[in-house]
Each structure stands twice: as structure tokens, then as C-alpha cells.
Amino acid sequence: MFQSGFIGIIGRPNVGKSTLLNGLMGEKIAITTHKPQTTRNRITGIRNLQNAQLIFMDTPGIHRASTPLNQFMVNVATDTLRTVDILLLLVEAPIGVHRDDLFIIESLKHASIPAILVINKMDLVKKPELLPLIDEYQHLYSFVSILPMSARTGEGMTLLLDEILKILPEGPPYFPEETMTDRSERFIAAEMIREKIILLTHKEIPYVTAVVVDAFKEEATRPLIHIQATIHVEKPSQKGILIGKKGAMLKAIGSKARIDMEKFFASRIFLELFVRVQKDWTHDEKMLREFGYSNQ
């Protein structure tokens, strides 16, 4: 018997969804930072086992959207409820039941999809504190199972995989065995750059940047990839911050992104970064479509 299916990972912003995806994959394919709303698009990770193919779908955090970009992110996440075979709802042990968790659970009641509740960050609380939290969630929804775990340390990861395999339907492999994600190399490269921007900059900068890879060329005679990418911001002042004094910030972003790229692509990387101002792009439907952030 061969099992296969799509497994959606949903939850509030910054609860550890991308860290969980990377842990389930055993490989970093989704960017992770300590800041909310890091994930903007749905990221698919494909894990192949001997008799199963698990297709994990990381989603943006479900939150109250105030801009067209944020609304796109929420729509990406809620659309997952209609396209997967299993849902992993990720919540935080230290936070307890959050009002946005209640909103997501209410949405599950209309989805009719088997759902596993994953209580993340159990390494940050004492185990006796988990019991009343588990009991509270049991009364909110009929989860297939409730599993405390730590996506950061990996504790509970094997048990979660076992629980998924118990309810994963029979089916054929949807992707070739060597496929790790359905995202393009350009997308992965752009996300790696965006991750470094989020980690190295502050205030509004992480939320007003879009990265577009303009060129991705592999040399035929040696393991070298030439990548050109443009970082789009909304204001000239933001461009100045991203470039930094004598280009120091842009150089740091490029250097750190290149290290991740060389590991992921198993090749030397020649990376060129440019910064361009696109006024108020987060509110411009045309620019949102151009940057890949549109539901249309």
C-alpha cells in the first residue's frame, strides 16, 4: 500500500509553522525569522518515504488583514482549508488559547478535514502546565490527536509523523522522488534574500520589501550560478536604509544570502543586488500581481 496526500500547516503568525515545515522535511526550504508575517506565499515541501509521499504546505499566519498584501496572505492560508487532506493546526504552549486560534478553530468546523492540533514550544513551559491546555483544546474541537512538541528542538517530531501516517490516505506519488519542493529556484533564491532583509533590518523595512530575481543563470562548464535580484521598497528613505553607509547593509544582506544559496543549490553563487523604489507597492494591485502577491 502506498500513501500520499497534502498536509496543510496553519496557525497564527509567528507560531513556528515554517520551523515545523523545515523540521518535518529535514531540510531548510522555508525562511524563518523571529518576526511575524515572514511567510507570504504558500511553501510546499515534499517528503518521500519508502511507502509514502507527504506533501506539506506551509502557509502565512492567519491574522486580521489591513492592507491588500496582508489580505492576500490571509487568503492563501484560508484557501488551504479547501485543498488538503490533513490539517496541522499549530498553537503556542506559552501563549495558551489565543482569540485568533478560536477564529481558526471555528473555520475548521466548516472544513470537514481531519485535523491534528500541534502545541508548539513545549520546551518553554513545564509539562504539568500542558495538561489543562490540552483539556481546554479538547473541548473546543474534535481533533484527531493533540500533540505537544518543539519545532525548534525536534522533540515530538517522530510522533507527529507517525500520527500523520495513521490518517494519510492511499494514493499515488504526485511528484518525482527527487523533488523537494514545487517552488522554482528563483522563488527560493528570492526568499533567502528576503529572510536576510528581515533579520538585518528593523521597523517597517521587512514589511515593505519585495524581492524579484531578474536573472538566474547556471554556467555549463563549472558549478557557478549568476543571480541578479532587485529589492523593491516604497520610499527613497527605505532605499537608503537598505543600501546602508557606503553600501554596508546591502553587502551584508548579499553575503549572508549567498551562504544559504550555496548550501541549498550546492554551487558557488555570484549574487548582485539592486534596490528600487516602487511607491506604495503594498497597496497597488498591479504591483502586487507583478511581485506574485495577488489572488487574481
C-alpha positions in Angstrom: 0.0 0.0 0.0 1.3 3.5 -0.9 0.0 6.6 0.9 0.1 10.1 -0.3 -1.6 13.4 0.4 -1.5 17.1 1.1 -0.9 18.3 4.6 -1.6 21.9 5.4 0.2 23.7 8.3 -1.9 26.6 9.6 -1.9 28.9 12.6 -1.4 32.5 13.8 1.7 34.5 12.7 5.0 33.6 14.3 3.9 30.3 16.0 6.6 28.3 14.2 4.9 27.0 11.1 8.0 27.4 8.8 10.3 25.9 11.5 7.9 22.9 11.7 8.0 22.5 7.9 11.8 22.5 7.9 11.9 20.0 10.7 9.4 17.7 9.0 11.4 17.9 5.8 14.8 17.6 7.5 16.0 20.4 5.2 15.5 24.2 5.3 13.2 25.1 2.4 11.1 27.8 4.2 12.6 31.0 5.6 12.3 31.5 9.3 12.7 34.6 11.5 11.6 35.8 14.9 9.3 38.4 13.3 5.6 37.9 12.4 4.3 37.7 8.8 7.7 36.3 7.5 5.9 33.8 5.2 3.9 35.5 2.5 3.2 32.7 0.0 2.3 29.0 0.4 5.5 26.9 0.5 5.3 23.3 -0.4 7.7 20.7 1.0 7.7 17.1 -0.4 9.0 14.3 1.8 9.4 10.9 0.3 9.3 7.8 2.5 9.6 4.2 1.4 5.8 3.7 1.0 4.5 7.3 1.3 4.8 10.8 -0.1 3.9 13.6 2.3 3.3 17.0 0.7 3.5 19.6 3.4 2.1 23.1 2.7 3.3 25.9 4.9 1.0 29.0 4.9 1.1 32.6 6.0 -0.1 33.3 9.5 -3.9 33.9 9.8 -4.4 37.4 11.1 -6.7 40.5 10.8 -5.6 41.9 7.4 -5.4 45.7 7.0 -3.7 46.0 3.5 -4.1 44.3 0.2 -0.8 42.5 0.8 -1.9 41.2 4.2 -5.3 40.2 2.7 -3.5 38.2 0.1 -1.5 36.4 2.8 -4.7 35.5 4.8 -6.5 34.3 1.6 -3.5 32.0 0.8 -3.8 30.4 4.3 -7.6 30.0 4.4 -7.7 28.6 0.9 -5.6 25.7 2.2 -8.7 24.6 4.2 -10.2 23.6 0.8 -7.3 21.9 -0.8 -5.6 19.5 1.7 -6.2 16.0 3.1 -5.0 16.7 6.6 -4.5 19.9 8.6 -1.9 20.6 11.3 -3.1 23.5 13.5 -0.1 25.0 15.2 -0.6 26.8 18.5 1.8 28.0 21.2 2.1 26.4 24.6 3.3 29.6 26.4 0.5 31.7 25.0 -2.4 29.3 25.6 -5.7 29.6 23.7 -5.4 32.9 21.7 -8.5 34.6 20.2 -7.1 34.1 16.7 -6.8 30.3 17.5 -10.5 30.3 18.3 -11.2 32.0 14.9 -9.2 29.3 13.1 -10.9 26.5 15.0 -14.3 28.0 14.1 -13.2 27.8 10.4 -12.3 24.1 10.8 -15.9 23.3 11.8 -16.9 24.1 8.2 -14.0 22.3 6.5 -14.6 18.6 7.4 -10.9 17.8 7.2 -9.1 15.6 9.8 -7.0 18.0 12.0 -4.1 17.4 14.3 -3.5 20.0 17.0 0.2 20.7 17.4 1.0 22.5 20.6 4.4 24.1 19.8 7.2 25.5 22.0 6.6 22.9 24.8 10.3 23.4 25.7 9.3 26.8 27.1 6.8 25.6 29.7 6.7 23.0 32.4 4.9 19.7 31.5 2.2 20.0 34.2 1.1 23.3 32.5 0.3 21.4 29.3 -2.4 19.2 30.8 -5.1 21.9 31.4 -4.2 23.4 28.0 -4.8 20.1 26.2 -8.0 19.7 28.1 -9.2 23.1 27.0 -8.5 22.4 23.4 -10.2 19.0 23.6 -13.4 20.9 24.5 -13.1 23.3 21.6 -12.9 20.8 18.6 -12.7 17.1 17.9 -9.1 16.9 16.9 -7.8 13.5 15.6 -5.0 13.9 18.1 -3.3 16.6 20.2 0.5 16.6 20.3 2.8 18.8 22.4 6.1 19.3 20.6 9.0 21.6 20.0 9.6 22.5 16.3 12.8 24.2 17.4 14.4 21.2 19.1 12.6 18.5 17.2 11.1 16.9 20.3 7.9 15.1 19.3 8.6 15.3 15.5 8.7 11.5 15.1 5.4 11.1 16.9 3.8 13.7 14.7 4.9 11.9 11.6 3.5 8.6 12.9 0.2 10.3 13.6 0.1 11.8 10.1 0.8 8.4 8.5 -2.1 6.8 10.5 -4.6 9.0 8.7 -2.8 9.7 5.4 -5.0 8.3 2.5 -3.9 5.8 0.0 -2.8 7.3 -3.3 0.0 7.6 -5.9 3.1 9.8 -5.7 2.2 13.2 -7.1 5.8 14.3 -7.6 9.0 12.6 -8.8 11.0 11.0 -5.9 13.9 13.6 -6.1 11.5 16.6 -5.9 11.8 18.5 -2.6 9.5 21.5 -3.4 7.3 22.7 -6.2 8.7 26.2 -5.9 11.1 27.5 -8.6 14.8 28.1 -8.0 14.2 31.8 -8.5 11.5 31.8 -5.8 13.8 30.0 -3.3 16.6 32.5 -4.0 14.3 35.5 -3.6 13.0 34.1 -0.3 16.6 33.7 1.0 17.3 37.3 0.3 14.1 38.4 1.9 14.9 36.4 5.0 18.2 38.3 5.5 16.4 41.6 5.0 14.0 40.7 7.8 16.8 39.6 10.1 19.1 42.6 9.5 16.6 45.5 9.3 14.1 46.9 11.7 10.8 48.8 12.0 8.8 48.9 8.7 11.6 47.8 6.3 10.8 44.0 6.5 7.2 44.6 5.6 7.7 47.0 2.7 10.2 44.9 0.7 9.6 42.6 -2.2 12.4 40.7 -3.9 12.4 39.8 -7.6 15.1 37.6 -9.1 15.7 39.1 -12.5 18.3 36.6 -13.7 19.3 33.1 -12.7 21.9 31.6 -14.9 23.9 28.4 -14.4 27.3 28.1 -16.1 27.7 24.9 -18.2 31.4 24.3 -17.6 31.6 24.8 -13.8 29.4 24.9 -10.7 28.6 28.6 -10.6 25.3 30.4 -10.7 24.9 34.1 -11.5 21.9 35.6 -9.8 20.7 39.2 -10.2 17.9 40.4 -7.9 16.0 43.6 -7.2 14.8 44.6 -3.8 11.7 46.8 -4.1 10.7 49.3 -1.4 8.1 52.1 -1.1 10.2 55.2 -0.2 13.6 56.7 -1.0 14.4 56.7 2.7 13.8 52.9 2.9 16.2 52.5 -0.1 18.8 54.4 1.8 18.5 52.2 4.9 18.7 49.0 2.8 21.9 50.2 1.0 23.4 51.5 4.2 26.5 53.6 4.7 28.9 53.0 1.8 26.7 50.0 0.8 27.4 48.1 4.0 23.8 46.9 4.7 23.3 45.7 1.1 26.6 43.9 1.2 25.7 42.2 4.5 22.4 41.0 3.1 24.0 39.7 -0.1 26.8 38.0 1.8 24.5 36.1 4.2 22.0 35.2 1.5 24.8 33.9 -0.7 26.0 31.5 2.0 22.5 29.9 2.3 22.2 29.8 -1.5 25.5 27.9 -1.9 24.4 25.3 0.6 20.9 24.9 -0.9 22.0 24.9 -4.6 25.3 23.0 -4.0 27.1 25.6 -6.2 29.1 28.7 -5.9 26.9 31.8 -6.2 27.7 35.2 -7.8 25.0 37.4 -6.4 24.2 41.0 -7.5 21.6 43.0 -5.6 19.9 46.2 -6.6 17.3 48.4 -4.7 14.5 50.2 -6.5 11.7 52.4 -5.2 8.1 51.4 -6.1 5.9 54.0 -4.4 3.2 52.4 -2.1 3.5 49.0 -3.9 1.9 47.2 -0.9 -1.4 49.0 -1.8 -1.0 48.8 -5.6 -2.9 45.8 -7.1 -0.8 45.9 -10.3 2.5 45.8 -8.4 1.2 43.1 -6.1 0.4 40.9 -9.1 3.8 41.7 -10.6 5.5 40.6 -7.4 3.4 37.5 -7.1 1.2 38.7 -4.3 -2.3 38.6 -5.9 -5.3 36.3 -5.7 -6.3 37.2 -9.2 
